[in-house]
Amino acid sequence: MRRFSTTLLLLGLGLCLGTASWAAGDERATCRAEAHKLCPGVAGGDGRLMQCLKDHESAMSPPCKKRLDEALVQAARNREACKGDEEKLCRGIAPGQGHLVQCLYSHHDELSPACQERLDETTKHAPCLPDAVKFCSNVRPGQGAMGKCLKSHEAELSAACRDAHAHQAAKSLPRPAR
């Protein structure tokens, strides 16, 4: 179960590092830069990036540390809420690369209300998470790989994910001079 929540957390955190849902404007860029600075060369997957960030938590800025702490709380909630569902519906699924998350999403209507609520809550904050699980579960996060994968499936993305990307693209356009 730990693998499930870590995978869900890292997919969500990785997607959020690249979208407006994790932090606003400069804060998002600052936290992404901190992650790259504190954990150079550490690719996401199997909890490596999260472990690195936890190991360097004391060097993080207060806003980024707060975001990490919030992500860890969410992971614990996800783990607790979905433990029984994972054991019942995803027995035998090898952990890693989003396989357990993909299994849970594929059984969404069969999940306990608590697990459904946690997955739905996570999706609100990371609207591309279901799409990343569906289309990019074999992609190792890092260096824009997840964004490139999602872009390659642009026509197939959910409306929520397309909207999030459009919103992010609009925010990154140069502002007119006054």
C-alpha positions as CSV (number, residue, x, y, z in Angstrom):
1,M,0.0,0.0,0.0
2,R,2.9,2.3,0.7
3,R,3.9,2.0,-3.0
4,F,0.4,3.0,-4.1
5,S,0.3,6.2,-2.0
6,T,3.9,7.1,-3.0
7,T,3.1,6.6,-6.6
8,L,-0.1,8.6,-6.3
9,L,1.7,11.3,-4.4
10,L,4.6,11.5,-6.8
11,L,2.3,11.5,-9.9
12,G,0.3,14.3,-8.3
13,L,3.3,16.2,-7.0
14,G,5.1,15.8,-10.3
15,L,2.1,17.0,-12.3
16,C,1.5,19.8,-9.9
17,L,5.1,21.0,-10.1
18,G,4.4,21.6,-13.7
19,T,0.9,23.1,-13.4
20,A,-0.8,25.9,-11.7
21,S,-2.5,23.6,-9.2
22,W,0.6,23.1,-7.0
23,A,1.5,26.7,-6.3
24,A,0.9,30.1,-7.8
25,G,3.3,31.9,-10.1
26,D,6.7,32.6,-8.6
27,E,6.1,30.2,-5.8
28,R,5.6,27.3,-8.2
29,A,8.8,28.1,-10.0
30,T,10.7,28.5,-6.8
31,C,9.6,25.2,-5.4
32,R,10.4,23.4,-8.7
33,A,13.9,25.1,-8.7
34,E,14.4,24.0,-5.1
35,A,13.5,20.4,-6.0
36,H,16.0,20.4,-8.8
37,K,18.7,22.1,-6.7
38,L,18.2,19.8,-3.6
39,C,17.9,16.6,-5.6
40,P,19.9,17.0,-8.8
41,G,19.7,14.1,-11.1
42,V,17.1,12.3,-8.9
43,A,14.3,11.1,-11.2
44,G,10.8,10.5,-9.8
45,G,9.6,7.0,-9.4
46,D,9.6,4.4,-6.6
47,G,9.7,7.2,-4.1
48,R,13.2,8.4,-4.9
49,L,12.4,12.1,-5.4
50,M,10.0,12.2,-2.4
51,Q,12.7,10.6,-0.2
52,C,15.3,13.1,-1.4
53,L,13.0,16.0,-0.7
54,K,12.3,14.6,2.8
55,D,16.0,14.2,3.4
56,H,16.6,17.8,2.4
57,E,13.5,19.3,4.1
58,S,15.5,21.5,6.4
59,A,17.0,23.3,3.4
60,M,13.6,24.0,1.8
61,S,12.0,27.4,1.9
62,P,8.9,27.7,4.2
63,P,6.4,27.8,1.3
64,C,7.9,24.7,-0.3
65,K,8.3,22.9,2.9
66,K,4.6,23.6,3.6
67,R,3.7,22.2,0.1
68,L,5.8,19.0,0.9
69,D,4.1,18.6,4.3
70,E,0.7,19.0,2.7
71,A,1.6,16.4,0.1
72,L,2.8,13.9,2.8
73,V,-0.5,14.4,4.7
74,Q,-2.5,13.7,1.6
75,A,-0.4,10.6,0.9
76,A,-1.2,9.3,4.4
77,R,-4.9,10.0,3.9
78,N,-4.8,8.2,0.5
79,R,-3.0,5.2,2.0
80,E,-5.5,4.8,4.8
81,A,-8.6,5.4,2.7
82,C,-7.6,3.0,-0.1
83,K,-5.8,0.2,1.7
84,G,-8.7,-2.2,1.7
85,D,-9.6,-1.4,-1.9
86,E,-6.0,-2.0,-3.1
87,E,-6.0,-5.4,-1.3
88,K,-9.4,-6.4,-2.6
89,L,-9.3,-5.1,-6.2
90,C,-5.6,-4.8,-7.1
91,R,-4.1,-7.9,-5.5
92,G,-1.2,-9.2,-7.6
93,I,-0.6,-5.8,-9.3
94,A,3.1,-5.0,-9.2
95,P,3.8,-1.7,-7.5
96,G,5.6,1.0,-9.4
97,Q,5.1,3.3,-12.4
98,G,1.5,4.0,-11.5
99,H,0.3,0.4,-11.9
100,L,-1.6,0.4,-8.6
101,V,-3.1,3.9,-9.2
102,Q,-4.2,2.8,-12.6
103,C,-5.8,-0.3,-11.2
104,L,-7.7,1.7,-8.6
105,Y,-8.9,4.2,-11.3
106,S,-10.0,1.4,-13.5
107,H,-12.2,0.1,-10.6
108,H,-13.4,3.6,-9.6
109,D,-17.1,2.6,-9.4
110,E,-16.3,-0.4,-7.2
111,L,-14.1,1.5,-4.7
112,S,-15.2,2.3,-1.2
113,P,-16.7,5.7,-0.8
114,A,-13.6,6.8,1.2
115,C,-11.2,5.8,-1.5
116,Q,-13.3,7.3,-4.2
117,E,-13.4,10.6,-2.3
118,R,-9.6,10.6,-1.9
119,L,-9.0,9.8,-5.6
120,D,-11.5,12.5,-6.6
121,E,-9.9,15.0,-4.2
122,T,-6.5,14.3,-5.6
123,T,-7.8,14.7,-9.1
124,K,-9.2,18.2,-8.2
125,H,-5.7,19.3,-7.3
126,A,-4.0,17.5,-10.1
127,P,-6.6,17.4,-12.9
128,C,-4.2,15.5,-15.3
129,L,-3.5,12.7,-12.8
130,P,-6.1,10.3,-14.3
131,D,-4.8,11.0,-17.8
132,A,-1.2,10.6,-16.7
133,V,-2.1,7.2,-15.1
134,K,-4.0,6.2,-18.2
135,F,-1.6,7.3,-20.9
136,C,1.8,7.8,-19.3
137,S,2.2,5.2,-16.5
138,N,5.3,3.8,-18.2
139,V,6.9,7.3,-18.3
140,R,9.5,8.1,-15.7
141,P,8.8,11.6,-14.4
142,G,11.4,14.2,-14.7
143,Q,12.8,16.8,-17.2
144,G,9.4,17.4,-18.7
145,A,8.8,13.7,-19.7
146,M,5.3,13.6,-18.2
147,G,4.3,16.9,-19.9
148,K,5.7,15.6,-23.2
149,C,3.7,12.4,-22.8
150,L,0.5,14.2,-22.0
151,K,1.1,16.5,-25.0
152,S,1.4,13.5,-27.3
153,H,-2.1,12.4,-26.1
154,E,-3.6,15.9,-26.3
155,A,-6.6,14.8,-28.4
156,E,-7.4,12.1,-25.9
157,L,-7.1,14.1,-22.7
158,S,-10.0,14.7,-20.3
159,A,-11.6,18.1,-20.4
160,A,-10.3,18.9,-17.0
161,C,-6.7,18.2,-18.0
162,R,-7.1,20.1,-21.3
163,D,-8.5,23.1,-19.4
164,A,-5.7,23.0,-16.8
165,H,-3.1,23.0,-19.6
166,A,-4.9,25.8,-21.5
167,H,-5.1,27.9,-18.3
168,Q,-1.3,27.2,-17.6
169,A,-0.4,28.2,-21.2
170,A,-2.5,31.4,-20.9
171,K,-0.7,32.3,-17.7
172,S,2.7,31.8,-19.4
173,L,2.0,34.2,-22.3
174,P,3.9,37.5,-22.2
175,R,1.8,40.3,-20.7
176,P,1.2,43.4,-22.7
177,A,3.3,46.4,-21.8
178,R,1.5,49.2,-20.1
